[in-house]
Amino acid sequence: MLTTGDLVIILDAKGRRYLVRLEEDGHFGHHAGGIDHDEIKRAGYGGRINTAKGANFWILRPTLEDYVLLMKRGAAVTYPKDAAAMLLMLDLSPGERVLEAGSGSGGLSLFLARAVGPEGSVVSYERRPAFKARAEENVRAWGAGNVSFVLGALEEAELEAESFDAVALDLMEPWTVLENAVSALKTGRKLVCYLPNITQVVQLLEEIRTRRLPLLKRRVLEVGHREWDVRPPIAHPHFRQIGHTAFLAEFVKLAPFRGQAVDEGQGQGQPGGGHGEDPVVTKAGGDDPSD
């Protein structure tokens, strides 16, 4: 049985979701008929409630995806499709430490926190007080206890070298924090940037090249997501779709070569692909590897 303080998703007959935290003597209002919170508690997750107006509602356990898309926002959230891809790129494991910059509303922080588990930790930098407060509230309301938020700019932070297993950046100008972020990242581990515009990706690569930072670009992705409406015998793509959200740029930190940082333009050759795999790395300047 559900109790006061539990989060639920209330799903109506048209597939609309409502995120509700149960209260004592609370009431959920809807034009198809309201529901008392006590009735929701008795129904439990997976239960169905029929209102006095004959409408059906299903009571579901909120997923992290539900929560991130429906929680209160101070800034645009990282869409779950992009967050999932970033977790794969970062190759996180339980117990690891992640450095994040650009907390936003706390959505990506929650995905990172789940990936590293209660024994791991996420340290998230946010320079805007209102966004930091909103992110803290959202993370606390979900119940994640392994995220620490820091008010301030990452480029000004004093971080121990090689102390983080991954770096996730959701900033309009991520190149401003690269020196500090790369220094704090362990050699051989990943840094991923979330960037809305391709011009930002191009400038990021140029900044890495000109500063000779020890980062090897592995790939730049745009994640597609196409939902279908299937009601036999009818099946077609949903008329409303999530289009472009961001480009994800993935880098790995390299060890120094003969005392100097190595980039792909220094004549070390292109990494070869595996069996049946095309090389995914191009020169930092954007040259074709076949040149």
Backbone as CSV, one residue per row, in Angstrom:
resi,resn,N_x,N_y,N_z,CA_x,CA_y,CA_z,C_x,C_y,C_z
1,MET,0.844,-1.195,0.000,0.000,0.000,0.000,0.881,1.248,0.000
2,LEU,0.505,2.221,-0.780,1.247,3.466,-0.846,0.987,4.304,0.397
3,THR,1.944,5.199,0.704,1.825,6.028,1.892,2.043,7.496,1.532
4,THR,1.735,8.357,2.477,1.955,9.789,2.302,3.425,10.066,1.989
5,GLY,3.647,10.899,0.977,5.008,11.232,0.553,5.474,10.462,-0.659
6,ASP,4.785,9.369,-1.011,5.177,8.595,-2.184,4.860,9.363,-3.466
7,LEU,5.690,9.164,-4.472,5.435,9.726,-5.798,4.688,8.715,-6.655
8,VAL,3.709,9.186,-7.419,2.977,8.320,-8.332,2.801,9.026,-9.668
9,ILE,2.626,8.232,-10.704,2.181,8.731,-11.992,0.708,8.347,-12.139
10,ILE,-0.119,9.334,-12.420,-1.529,9.082,-12.719,-1.692,9.184,-14.226
11,LEU,-2.106,8.098,-14.840,-2.222,8.013,-16.300,-3.689,7.996,-16.680
12,ASP,-4.096,8.931,-17.547,-5.500,8.948,-17.962,-5.701,8.141,-19.241
13,ALA,-6.928,8.065,-19.700,-7.268,7.211,-20.836,-6.633,7.686,-22.140
14,LYS,-6.200,8.936,-22.203,-5.558,9.471,-23.401,-4.032,9.396,-23.322
15,GLY,-3.520,8.753,-22.291,-2.082,8.592,-22.168,-1.359,9.763,-21.535
16,ARG,-2.097,10.723,-21.000,-1.469,11.864,-20.349,-1.031,11.476,-18.943
17,ARG,0.178,11.943,-18.575,0.764,11.585,-17.289,0.752,12.779,-16.340
18,TYR,0.502,12.484,-15.075,0.517,13.508,-14.041,1.385,12.998,-12.887
19,LEU,2.397,13.769,-12.540,3.281,13.400,-11.434,2.717,13.991,-10.151
20,VAL,2.436,13.136,-9.178,1.768,13.574,-7.946,2.498,12.989,-6.738
21,ARG,2.729,13.824,-5.734,3.228,13.328,-4.450,2.047,13.242,-3.495
22,LEU,1.841,12.083,-2.925,0.667,11.828,-2.101,0.733,12.590,-0.777
23,GLU,-0.412,13.137,-0.387,-0.515,13.913,0.844,-1.651,13.386,1.706
24,GLU,-1.615,13.761,2.992,-2.739,13.451,3.872,-3.945,14.286,3.434
25,ASP,-5.068,13.619,3.223,-6.314,14.285,2.805,-6.146,15.035,1.488
26,GLY,-5.178,14.609,0.664,-4.964,15.251,-0.628,-6.006,14.839,-1.644
27,HIS,-6.087,15.602,-2.743,-7.078,15.332,-3.793,-6.476,15.689,-5.148
28,PHE,-6.645,14.800,-6.117,-6.203,15.037,-7.486,-7.413,15.460,-8.305
29,GLY,-7.369,16.688,-8.823,-8.488,17.202,-9.609,-8.298,16.959,-11.093
30,HIS,-9.373,16.571,-11.771,-9.336,16.314,-13.211,-10.741,16.522,-13.762
31,HIS,-10.818,17.003,-14.999,-12.139,17.285,-15.564,-12.980,16.020,-15.744
32,ALA,-12.313,14.857,-15.780,-13.045,13.593,-15.916,-13.391,12.983,-14.561
33,GLY,-13.152,13.731,-13.507,-13.472,13.244,-12.169,-12.250,13.217,-11.289
34,GLY,-12.395,13.732,-10.063,-11.262,13.797,-9.155,-11.048,12.490,-8.401
35,ILE,-9.873,12.388,-7.777,-9.518,11.186,-7.018,-8.897,11.626,-5.694
36,ASP,-9.375,11.095,-4.603,-8.747,11.345,-3.309,-7.437,10.577,-3.216
37,HIS,-6.455,11.178,-2.570,-5.167,10.515,-2.420,-5.282,9.214,-1.633
38,ASP,-6.217,9.153,-0.697,-6.412,7.906,0.058,-6.832,6.771,-0.870
39,GLU,-7.598,7.101,-1.885,-8.018,6.092,-2.863,-6.824,5.618,-3.685
40,ILE,-5.928,6.543,-4.020,-4.705,6.180,-4.747,-3.833,5.265,-3.897
41,LYS,-3.735,5.573,-2.606,-2.925,4.750,-1.705,-3.454,3.319,-1.655
42,ARG,-4.756,3.175,-1.613,-5.344,1.831,-1.544,-5.157,1.080,-2.858
43,ALA,-5.209,1.797,-3.973,-5.074,1.137,-5.283,-3.655,0.612,-5.480
44,GLY,-2.653,1.387,-5.051,-1.259,0.971,-5.181,-0.752,1.055,-6.611
45,TYR,0.570,0.829,-6.757,1.152,0.840,-8.099,0.542,-0.284,-8.934
46,GLY,0.178,0.070,-10.168,-0.445,-0.907,-11.059,-1.950,-0.964,-10.918
47,GLY,-2.500,-0.218,-9.968,-3.943,-0.238,-9.738,-4.702,0.666,-10.700
48,ARG,-6.006,0.445,-10.772,-6.877,1.253,-11.626,-7.993,1.835,-10.782
49,ILE,-8.314,3.089,-11.067,-9.381,3.773,-10.342,-10.407,4.274,-11.341
50,ASN,-11.678,4.024,-11.046,-12.788,4.493,-11.881,-13.480,5.642,-11.164
51,THR,-13.575,6.802,-11.813,-14.180,7.971,-11.175,-15.695,7.928,-11.280
52,ALA,-16.330,8.855,-10.565,-17.798,8.939,-10.584,-18.316,9.298,-11.966
53,LYS,-17.470,9.885,-12.805,-17.866,10.230,-14.173,-17.560,9.113,-15.163
54,GLY,-17.091,7.967,-14.659,-16.842,6.819,-15.519,-15.482,6.781,-16.177
55,ALA,-14.574,7.673,-15.778,-13.235,7.693,-16.372,-12.304,6.741,-15.620
56,ASN,-11.395,6.134,-16.369,-10.405,5.236,-15.764,-9.051,5.931,-15.646
57,PHE,-8.396,5.726,-14.512,-7.039,6.212,-14.294,-6.199,5.056,-13.781
58,TRP,-4.943,4.994,-14.255,-4.021,3.960,-13.793,-2.972,4.607,-12.901
59,ILE,-2.634,3.943,-11.830,-1.636,4.431,-10.884,-0.338,3.678,-11.138
60,LEU,0.700,4.404,-11.548,1.960,3.776,-11.940,3.119,4.290,-11.089
61,ARG,4.137,3.456,-10.994,5.371,3.855,-10.317,6.162,4.746,-11.267
62,PRO,6.562,5.946,-10.831,7.311,6.839,-11.728,8.686,6.260,-12.054
63,THR,9.035,6.276,-13.313,10.409,5.958,-13.705,11.235,7.232,-13.617
64,LEU,12.546,7.084,-13.687,13.398,8.273,-13.681,13.113,9.131,-14.913
65,GLU,12.808,8.499,-16.026,12.443,9.250,-17.234,11.196,10.084,-16.994
66,ASP,10.160,9.476,-16.392,8.943,10.222,-16.057,9.274,11.433,-15.197
67,TYR,10.058,11.181,-14.170,10.343,12.236,-13.199,11.090,13.401,-13.839
68,VAL,12.110,13.103,-14.626,12.915,14.165,-15.233,12.078,15.013,-16.193
69,LEU,11.178,14.384,-16.920,10.367,15.127,-17.887,9.225,15.901,-17.240
70,LEU,8.799,15.493,-16.048,7.639,16.119,-15.411,7.983,16.958,-14.186
71,MET,9.212,16.895,-13.707,9.588,17.657,-12.523,9.627,19.151,-12.839
72,LYS,9.662,19.965,-11.789,9.752,21.413,-11.972,11.108,21.766,-12.563
73,ARG,11.111,22.745,-13.472,12.346,23.083,-14.179,12.739,24.533,-13.933
74,GLY,14.042,24.732,-13.764,14.588,26.074,-13.773,15.288,26.344,-15.088
75,ALA,15.704,25.270,-15.748,16.354,25.340,-17.060,15.895,24.125,-17.858
76,ALA,16.121,24.168,-19.149,15.765,23.025,-19.992,16.520,21.790,-19.524
77,VAL,15.831,20.662,-19.490,16.457,19.439,-19.010,17.185,18.730,-20.154
78,THR,18.146,17.903,-19.770,18.758,16.990,-20.722,17.755,15.875,-20.990
79,TYR,17.346,15.714,-22.241,16.344,14.695,-22.549,16.879,13.307,-22.229
80,PRO,16.013,12.442,-21.708,16.456,11.086,-21.341,17.163,10.340,-22.464
81,LYS,16.741,10.547,-23.709,17.413,9.852,-24.817,18.880,10.268,-24.917
82,ASP,19.157,11.534,-24.642,20.531,12.022,-24.672,21.289,11.598,-23.418
83,ALA,20.608,11.648,-22.275,21.254,11.233,-21.026,21.672,9.764,-21.100
84,ALA,20.803,8.925,-21.674,21.136,7.499,-21.793,22.365,7.299,-22.672
85,ALA,22.445,8.045,-23.777,23.613,7.937,-24.658,24.874,8.427,-23.957
86,MET,24.753,9.479,-23.162,25.917,10.009,-22.445,26.434,8.993,-21.427
87,LEU,25.531,8.267,-20.777,25.960,7.245,-19.824,26.765,6.151,-20.529
88,LEU,26.328,5.767,-21.722,27.082,4.770,-22.484,28.445,5.312,-22.893
89,MET,28.479,6.550,-23.342,29.742,7.149,-23.753,30.727,7.246,-22.590
90,LEU,30.228,7.627,-21.417,31.087,7.795,-20.250,31.524,6.470,-19.648
91,ASP,30.795,5.393,-19.961,31.150,4.043,-19.512,31.298,3.991,-17.992
92,LEU,30.241,4.445,-17.296,30.283,4.532,-15.842,30.007,3.189,-15.185
93,SER,30.570,3.029,-13.989,30.370,1.834,-13.178,30.045,2.252,-11.752
94,PRO,29.392,1.387,-10.985,29.093,1.706,-9.589,30.364,2.036,-8.805
95,GLY,30.278,3.038,-7.951,31.396,3.426,-7.105,32.304,4.487,-7.686
96,GLU,32.059,4.933,-8.917,32.943,5.912,-9.546,32.520,7.343,-9.221
97,ARG,33.445,8.285,-9.506,33.216,9.709,-9.257,33.054,10.426,-10.594
98,VAL,32.023,11.290,-10.669,31.736,12.024,-11.896,31.756,13.513,-11.603
99,LEU,32.386,14.263,-12.485,32.391,15.723,-12.423,31.418,16.245,-13.470
100,GLU,30.488,17.095,-13.045,29.496,17.679,-13.945,29.575,19.192,-13.844
101,ALA,29.357,19.875,-14.968,29.257,21.331,-14.963,28.045,21.723,-15.785
102,GLY,27.211,22.589,-15.203,25.945,22.963,-15.808,24.831,22.097,-15.231
103,SER,24.513,22.305,-13.956,23.531,21.451,-13.278,22.143,21.578,-13.871
104,GLY,21.811,22.784,-14.367,20.481,22.992,-14.929,19.396,22.724,-13.911
105,SER,18.467,21.825,-14.256,17.392,21.445,-13.347,17.682,20.147,-12.605
106,GLY,18.853,19.570,-12.830,19.248,18.369,-12.111,18.928,17.064,-12.803
107,GLY,18.411,17.124,-14.023,18.034,15.903,-14.727,19.215,14.990,-15.023
108,LEU,20.249,15.537,-15.645,21.430,14.717,-15.963,22.108,14.251,-14.681
109,SER,22.110,15.093,-13.657,22.705,14.708,-12.368,22.070,13.431,-11.840
110,LEU,20.750,13.305,-11.995,20.046,12.124,-11.503,20.436,10.873,-12.284
111,PHE,20.566,10.978,-13.583,20.987,9.820,-14.381,22.420,9.408,-14.028
112,LEU,23.298,10.397,-13.851,24.673,10.095,-13.466,24.715,9.436,-12.087
113,ALA,23.913,9.957,-11.165,23.883,9.426,-9.805,23.427,7.972,-9.784
114,ARG,22.445,7.656,-10.589,21.969,6.263,-10.639,23.054,5.355,-11.223
115,ALA,23.772,5.829,-12.227,24.782,4.990,-12.882,25.924,4.628,-11.936
116,VAL,26.343,5.562,-11.080,27.471,5.280,-10.182,27.020,4.669,-8.862
117,GLY,25.714,4.693,-8.583,25.188,4.029,-7.403,25.508,4.751,-6.104
118,PRO,24.978,4.249,-4.997,25.165,4.919,-3.697,26.616,4.971,-3.233
119,GLU,27.463,4.060,-3.724,28.879,4.087,-3.344,29.674,5.076,-4.187
120,GLY,29.091,5.544,-5.286,29.744,6.537,-6.123,29.267,7.931,-5.779
121,SER,29.741,8.920,-6.535,29.343,10.300,-6.251,29.395,11.150,-7.509
122,VAL,28.574,12.202,-7.498,28.538,13.194,-8.571,28.773,14.560,-7.941
123,VAL,29.727,15.303,-8.478,29.985,16.674,-8.035,29.589,17.590,-9.189
124,SER,28.578,18.434,-8.953,28.000,19.235,-10.025,28.188,20.723,-9.760
125,TYR,28.811,21.420,-10.718,29.044,22.865,-10.606,27.974,23.635,-11.373
126,GLU,27.426,24.669,-10.721,26.425,25.535,-11.349,26.687,26.970,-10.884
127,ARG,26.843,27.878,-11.839,27.188,29.256,-11.497,25.961,30.112,-11.174
128,ARG,24.732,29.664,-11.499,23.530,30.462,-11.259,22.802,29.950,-10.017
129,PRO,22.645,30.790,-8.989,22.041,30.347,-7.727,20.639,29.761,-7.887
130,ALA,19.812,30.364,-8.735,18.438,29.866,-8.891,18.432,28.468,-9.495
131,PHE,19.305,28.215,-10.467,19.371,26.892,-11.087,19.913,25.860,-10.098
132,LYS,20.913,26.259,-9.322,21.466,25.344,-8.323,20.393,24.948,-7.312
133,ALA,19.616,25.932,-6.862,18.563,25.645,-5.883,17.518,24.704,-6.457
134,ARG,17.136,24.938,-7.704,16.137,24.066,-8.332,16.680,22.658,-8.511
135,ALA,17.923,22.535,-8.963,18.523,21.212,-9.142,18.609,20.473,-7.816
136,GLU,19.021,21.160,-6.767,19.101,20.536,-5.444,17.738,20.041,-4.989
137,GLU,16.720,20.844,-5.189,15.369,20.452,-4.781,14.884,19.232,-5.557
138,ASN,15.123,19.217,-6.870,14.680,18.088,-7.685,15.403,16.799,-7.316
139,VAL,16.698,16.894,-7.089,17.473,15.702,-6.724,17.056,15.194,-5.352
140,ARG,16.857,16.106,-4.421,16.427,15.714,-3.073,15.039,15.072,-3.111
141,ALA,14.135,15.635,-3.917,12.771,15.106,-3.992,12.742,13.696,-4.579
142,TRP,13.699,13.371,-5.461,13.772,12.020,-6.011,14.385,11.051,-5.012
143,GLY,15.220,11.578,-4.128,15.817,10.737,-3.099,17.252,10.325,-3.357
144,ALA,17.914,10.991,-4.308,19.318,10.671,-4.591,20.200,11.382,-3.577
145,GLY,21.028,10.622,-2.870,21.856,11.204,-1.837,23.330,11.271,-2.174
146,ASN,23.687,10.979,-3.421,25.109,10.942,-3.783,25.504,12.046,-4.764
147,VAL,24.732,13.157,-4.752,25.049,14.302,-5.606,25.362,15.505,-4.729
148,SER,26.496,16.156,-4.989,26.879,17.376,-4.281,26.891,18.529,-5.273
149,PHE,26.170,19.591,-4.959,26.116,20.751,-5.839,27.018,21.852,-5.293
150,VAL,27.756,22.476,-6.207,28.682,23.543,-5.844,28.301,24.796,-6.625
151,LEU,28.092,25.905,-5.917,27.790,27.167,-6.586,29.098,27.816,-7.001
152,GLY,29.290,27.938,-8.298,30.518,28.543,-8.787,30.873,28.050,-10.172
153,ALA,31.933,28.630,-10.730,32.395,28.296,-12.074,33.449,27.205,-12.002
154,LEU,33.312,26.195,-12.828,34.254,25.084,-12.815,35.662,25.540,-13.154
155,GLU,35.787,26.540,-14.025,37.128,26.981,-14.417,37.891,27.606,-13.241
156,GLU,37.181,27.995,-12.181,37.824,28.606,-11.025,37.981,27.632,-9.861
157,ALA,37.499,26.409,-10.029,37.532,25.432,-8.938,38.938,24.874,-8.743
158,GLU,39.254,24.547,-7.497,40.523,23.899,-7.178,40.258,22.403,-7.050
159,LEU,40.635,21.653,-8.070,40.346,20.223,-8.129,41.642,19.420,-8.118
160,GLU,41.580,18.301,-7.446,42.739,17.413,-7.425,42.923,16.778,-8.796
161,ALA,44.141,16.710,-9.259,44.419,16.118,-10.567,44.074,14.633,-10.574
162,GLU,43.566,14.191,-11.718,43.265,12.765,-11.939,42.365,12.186,-10.830
163,SER,41.351,12.939,-10.414,40.511,12.512,-9.292,39.103,12.095,-9.689
164,PHE,38.737,12.234,-10.985,37.394,11.871,-11.435,37.464,10.820,-12.546
165,ASP,36.463,9.943,-12.538,36.405,8.866,-13.530,35.700,9.282,-14.816
166,ALA,34.987,10.408,-14.789,34.269,10.879,-15.971,33.923,12.348,-15.780
167,VAL,33.742,13.040,-16.908,33.349,14.452,-16.895,32.197,14.637,-17.874
168,ALA,31.122,15.282,-17.407,29.968,15.589,-18.248,29.739,17.098,-18.228
169,LEU,29.756,17.718,-19.404,29.627,19.167,-19.501,28.385,19.540,-20.290
170,ASP,27.509,20.328,-19.665,26.329,20.870,-20.339,26.409,22.384,-20.222
171,LEU,27.266,22.965,-21.046,27.557,24.390,-21.005,27.514,24.974,-22.402
172,MET,27.129,26.238,-22.492,27.111,26.886,-23.796,28.524,27.056,-24.359
173,GLU,29.504,27.265,-23.483,30.895,27.434,-23.912,31.792,26.503,-23.095
174,PRO,31.743,25.211,-23.359,32.503,24.257,-22.542,34.007,24.441,-22.627
175,TRP,34.505,25.077,-23.689,35.953,25.262,-23.832,36.518,26.159,-22.720
176,THR,35.658,26.936,-22.041,36.148,27.801,-20.965,36.561,27.006,-19.730
177,VAL,36.105,25.766,-19.606,36.414,24.965,-18.413,37.319,23.783,-18.736
178,LEU,37.768,23.650,-19.980,38.459,22.433,-20.403,39.744,22.162,-19.625
179,GLU,40.564,23.192,-19.414,41.836,22.951,-18.733,41.616,22.314,-17.365
180,ASN,40.694,22.874,-16.588,40.426,22.351,-15.261,39.773,20.972,-15.320
181,ALA,38.821,20.822,-16.237,38.107,19.545,-16.348,39.044,18.422,-16.783
182,VAL,39.907,18.693,-17.756,40.827,17.675,-18.255,41.852,17.302,-17.192
183,SER,42.319,18.291,-16.450,43.277,18.011,-15.380,42.673,17.090,-14.323
184,ALA,41.407,17.289,-13.999,40.754,16.501,-12.950,40.357,15.104,-13.424
185,LEU,40.318,14.895,-14.740,39.902,13.609,-15.306,41.064,12.618,-15.318
186,LYS,40.783,11.380,-14.982,41.804,10.337,-15.016,42.190,10.027,-16.461
187,THR,43.449,9.767,-16.681,43.937,9.416,-18.011,43.250,8.138,-18.502
188,GLY,42.832,8.164,-19.754,42.151,7.015,-20.345,40.648,7.025,-20.168
189,ARG,40.113,7.999,-19.407,38.674,8.056,-19.173,38.029,9.120,-20.053
190,LYS,36.698,9.206,-19.995,35.932,9.964,-20.979,35.428,11.319,-20.462
191,LEU,35.343,12.243,-21.407,34.688,13.538,-21.231,33.658,13.673,-22.337
192,VAL,32.416,14.031,-21.981,31.339,14.174,-22.954,30.699,15.543,-22.796
193,CYS,30.495,16.222,-23.923,29.856,17.539,-23.945,28.482,17.456,-24.602
194,TYR,27.526,18.149,-24.005,26.157,18.250,-24.522,26.020,19.640,-25.128
195,LEU,25.834,19.698,-26.464,25.841,20.975,-27.167,24.653,21.078,-28.122
196,PRO,23.827,22.114,-27.992,22.641,22.253,-28.848,22.959,22.490,-30.326
197,ASN,24.045,23.213,-30.621,24.321,23.646,-31.995,25.616,23.050,-32.529
198,ILE,25.628,22.726,-33.822,26.818,22.141,-34.437,27.961,23.149,-34.492
199,THR,27.646,24.448,-34.545,28.705,25.450,-34.529,29.477,25.407,-33.210
200,GLN,28.791,25.060,-32.125,29.480,24.903,-30.839,30.440,23.714,-30.879
201,VAL,30.018,22.644,-31.534,30.881,21.467,-31.661,32.143,21.822,-32.446
202,VAL,31.980,22.545,-33.536,33.117,22.926,-34.372,34.085,23.796,-33.570
203,GLN,33.549,24.771,-32.834,34.418,25.641,-32.052,35.115,24.858,-30.932
204,LEU,34.398,23.916,-30.318,35.007,23.093,-29.274,36.212,22.333,-29.812
205,LEU,36.062,21.714,-30.973,37.169,20.959,-31.567,38.339,21.874,-31.925
206,GLU,38.035,23.053,-32.394,39.089,23.997,-32.736,39.838,24.458,-31.485
207,GLU,39.096,24.685,-30.398,39.731,25.096,-29.144,40.651,23.991,-28.615
208,ILE,40.196,22.748,-28.693,41.017,21.622,-28.237,42.293,21.523,-29.073
209,ARG,42.155,21.717,-30.389,43.315,21.619,-31.285,44.321,22.727,-31.017
210,THR,43.838,23.980,-30.931,44.759,25.106,-30.783,45.425,25.114,-29.401
211,ARG,44.721,24.605,-28.392,45.309,24.572,-27.045,46.134,23.307,-26.805
212,ARG,46.113,22.408,-27.777,46.867,21.157,-27.694,46.534,20.381,-26.411
213,LEU,45.248,20.277,-26.147,44.801,19.537,-24.971,44.858,18.029,-25.231
214,PRO,45.147,17.225,-24.227,45.283,15.771,-24.420,43.934,15.063,-24.497
215,LEU,43.142,15.444,-25.486,41.832,14.841,-25.698,41.747,14.278,-27.109
216,LEU,41.292,13.053,-27.215,41.088,12.420,-28.515,39.594,12.335,-28.774
217,LYS,39.145,12.931,-29.865,37.726,12.871,-30.207,37.378,11.480,-30.711
218,ARG,36.400,10.854,-30.051,35.960,9.553,-30.496,34.786,9.639,-31.469
219,ARG,33.824,10.479,-31.163,32.662,10.596,-32.063,31.791,11.771,-31.631
220,VAL,30.964,12.224,-32.566,29.925,13.228,-32.305,28.607,12.612,-32.737
221,LEU,27.656,12.570,-31.822,26.375,11.919,-32.089,25.211,12.889,-31.980
222,GLU,24.193,12.629,-32.784,22.871,13.227,-32.601,21.916,12.055,-32.413
223,VAL,21.255,11.991,-31.287,20.438,10.829,-30.938,19.012,11.008,-31.438
224,GLY,18.563,10.062,-32.278,17.191,10.079,-32.774,16.272,9.262,-31.886
225,HIS,15.013,9.630,-31.897,14.015,8.943,-31.065,12.674,9.087,-31.782
226,ARG,12.137,7.979,-32.258,10.884,8.028,-33.019,9.854,7.109,-32.373
227,GLU,8.826,7.693,-31.802,7.796,6.918,-31.116,6.652,6.601,-32.079
228,TRP,6.094,5.395,-31.918,5.014,4.945,-32.778,3.705,4.822,-32.003
229,ASP,2.626,5.074,-32.729,1.275,4.875,-32.197,0.753,3.571,-32.797
230,VAL,0.638,2.541,-31.970,0.217,1.221,-32.450,-1.088,0.841,-31.759
231,ARG,-2.155,0.807,-32.544,-3.479,0.390,-32.064,-4.082,-0.507,-33.142
232,PRO,-3.790,-1.795,-33.061,-4.196,-2.724,-34.128,-5.653,-2.498,-34.541
233,PRO,-5.878,-2.460,-35.862,-4.930,-2.745,-36.956,-4.169,-1.518,-37.452
234,ILE,-4.197,-0.423,-36.706,-3.550,0.817,-37.137,-2.182,0.938,-36.485
235,ALA,-1.184,1.353,-37.265,0.152,1.606,-36.734,0.813,2.699,-37.566
236,HIS,1.253,3.751,-36.917,1.936,4.840,-37.622,2.762,5.630,-36.619
237,PRO,3.761,6.383,-37.075,4.530,7.212,-36.144,3.630,8.253,-35.481
238,HIS,3.936,8.571,-34.238,3.200,9.625,-33.567,3.311,10.916,-34.359
239,PHE,2.238,11.692,-34.351,2.253,12.945,-35.085,3.146,13.982,-34.406
240,ARG,3.299,13.870,-33.098,4.191,14.769,-32.364,5.439,13.991,-31.965
241,GLN,6.576,14.461,-32.413,7.829,13.776,-32.168,8.844,14.722,-31.516
242,ILE,9.785,14.158,-30.778,10.913,14.925,-30.268,11.953,15.006,-31.373
243,GLY,12.243,16.201,-31.814,13.213,16.370,-32.892,14.626,16.527,-32.351
244,HIS,15.358,17.449,-32.956,16.737,17.673,-32.511,16.754,18.255,-31.109
245,THR,17.613,17.723,-30.258,17.803,18.274,-28.921,19.245,18.727,-28.714
246,ALA,20.208,17.900,-29.126,21.603,18.268,-28.896,22.534,17.373,-29.690
247,PHE,23.790,17.811,-29.777,24.887,16.981,-30.264,25.709,16.558,-29.054
248,LEU,26.156,15.324,-29.054,26.966,14.792,-27.975,28.373,14.538,-28.501
249,ALA,29.339,15.208,-27.921,30.733,15.068,-28.351,31.505,14.287,-27.300
250,GLU,32.107,13.173,-27.718,32.786,12.247,-26.806,34.298,12.311,-27.019
251,PHE,35.036,12.444,-25.910,36.490,12.511,-25.951,37.075,11.559,-24.909
252,VAL,38.316,11.104,-25.149,39.052,10.324,-24.171,40.343,11.065,-23.854
253,LYS,40.729,11.067,-22.579,41.954,11.749,-22.171,43.157,10.866,-22.456
254,LEU,44.144,11.439,-23.137,45.342,10.712,-23.525,46.487,10.929,-22.542
255,ALA,47.365,9.960,-22.482,48.601,10.115,-21.720,49.578,10.973,-22.532
256,PRO,50.476,11.701,-21.863,51.476,12.493,-22.593,52.373,11.589,-23.436
257,PHE,52.821,12.086,-24.583,53.705,11.350,-25.467,55.049,12.055,-25.475
258,ARG,56.060,11.392,-24.888,57.406,11.983,-24.788,57.348,13.337,-24.092
259,GLY,56.496,13.381,-23.046,56.416,14.587,-22.235,55.482,15.644,-22.788
260,GLN,54.850,15.382,-23.942,53.940,16.360,-24.516,52.596,15.709,-24.787
261,ALA,51.548,16.559,-24.754,50.215,16.064,-25.091,50.167,15.688,-26.561
262,VAL,49.462,14.605,-26.841,49.350,14.120,-28.216,47.952,14.404,-28.730
263,ASP,47.883,14.934,-29.943,46.577,14.986,-30.590,46.690,14.289,-31.936
264,GLU,45.553,14.142,-32.600,45.538,13.328,-33.812,46.260,13.971,-34.985
265,GLY,46.564,15.263,-34.847,47.242,15.940,-35.937,48.753,15.869,-35.839
266,GLN,49.291,15.061,-34.905,50.728,15.019,-34.700,51.387,13.812,-35.357
267,GLY,50.729,13.247,-36.360,51.355,12.203,-37.133,51.358,10.839,-36.485
268,GLN,50.500,10.638,-35.482,50.455,9.343,-34.813,49.526,8.356,-35.523
269,GLY,48.852,8.830,-36.565,47.982,7.943,-37.332,46.589,7.867,-36.744
270,GLN,45.671,7.314,-37.520,44.294,7.193,-37.093,44.050,5.843,-36.439
271,PRO,43.338,5.795,-35.316,42.999,4.508,-34.725,42.162,3.687,-35.698
272,GLY,42.506,2.454,-35.856,41.762,1.601,-36.772,40.523,1.040,-36.121
273,GLY,39.500,0.715,-36.928,38.289,0.114,-36.402,38.470,-1.380,-36.232
274,GLY,37.510,-2.000,-35.562,37.520,-3.442,-35.384,37.021,-4.125,-36.635
275,HIS,36.780,-5.427,-36.542,36.286,-6.174,-37.689,34.937,-5.618,-38.129
276,GLY,34.881,-5.192,-39.390,33.622,-4.691,-39.932,33.236,-3.327,-39.420
277,GLU,34.151,-2.612,-38.738,33.837,-1.311,-38.166,34.657,-0.241,-38.847
278,ASP,33.976,0.857,-39.247,34.697,1.976,-39.837,35.347,2.785,-38.727
279,PRO,36.517,3.384,-38.996,37.124,4.264,-37.993,36.163,5.393,-37.647
280,VAL,36.039,5.686,-36.358,35.104,6.714,-35.929,35.814,7.990,-35.528
281,VAL,37.118,8.030,-35.622,37.857,9.199,-35.181,38.379,9.961,-36.376
282,THR,38.207,11.271,-36.360,38.764,12.124,-37.396,39.713,13.101,-36.740
283,LYS,40.508,13.776,-37.540,41.441,14.744,-36.998,40.691,15.882,-36.333
284,ALA,41.354,16.454,-35.327,40.708,17.531,-34.580,40.293,18.683,-35.486
285,GLY,40.999,18.864,-36.590,40.649,19.935,-37.512,39.520,19.554,-38.456
286,GLY,39.032,18.334,-38.386,37.910,17.931,-39.211,38.313,17.266,-40.511
287,ASP,39.604,16.932,-40.711,40.038,16.324,-41.962,39.514,14.917,-42.083
288,ASP,39.302,14.474,-43.256,38.895,13.097,-43.506,40.071,12.165,-43.229
289,PRO,39.864,11.060,-42.469,40.983,10.167,-42.158,41.592,9.511,-43.384
290,SER,40.904,9.539,-44.505,41.446,8.932,-45.715,42.426,9.838,-46.434
291,ASP,42.506,11.136,-45.973,43.440,12.063,-46.629,44.869,11.634,-46.431
